């Protein structure tokens, strides 16, 4: 896989991503979303690098995916750079187009254990993770984080450190860790961020459809939609594209079928 994959992709068009969503973004859901909007990039639920390394059962169950899900990115989390490197060797056995590092999860148990968005205040570890992982794999490395941890971090300095560690793409959620999923997301700092970086920046903030995303993306390389896809799987298509009742029922049946196939084998 080409380390310049994301740079080449964004030269073709603005990028649209289905966000990584724990408990929701499984293979059945990704297949359903790709059926509706084939051109999107999807990202897996986030998996523990330590779990993938020490549990063949976990790796064998969560890493395989279907061709319809391509191009697919896998997201992993942990705090030990060497564990990321070991996980990458396992991930390389599958046809992923990239590895995404979770530095955005605000869950208390994740933050307390030094993972997720806590890496925004443990910057030396964050930079070493990206650098070590980048050297361990041929896959391009991306990072998802938040606009800051608690309003006291310099976002641009943090992201420049990730860029210097050879992150190929950055996705920024428009809320701080302290805000979690509440409050109104702030996208203005993201536009300033893209002006200061040479790598791809993706925005993730309260976008509910393709037209909304294309309007708000401005100088960013693309946008990401997560929870809004629950209410409208057609959110990645132009707003005037309305599914028929037959298409709605067909999509519901497709998702149910894939859930049975993937969950109850």
Secondary structure, 3 states (H helix, E strand, C coil): CCCCHHHHHHHHCCEEEECCCCCCCCHHHHHHHHHHCCCCEEEEEEEEHHHHHHCHHHHHHHCCCCHHHCCEEEEEECCCHHHHHHHHHHHCCCCCCEEEEEECCCCHHHHHCCCHHHHHCCHHHHHHHHHHHHHHCCCEEEEEEECCCCCCCCHHHHHHHHHHCCCCEEEEECCCCCCCCCCCCCCHHHHHHHHHCCCEEEEECCCCCHHHHHHHHCCCCEEEECCHHHHCCCCCCCCCCCCCHHHHHHHHHHHHHHHHHHHCC
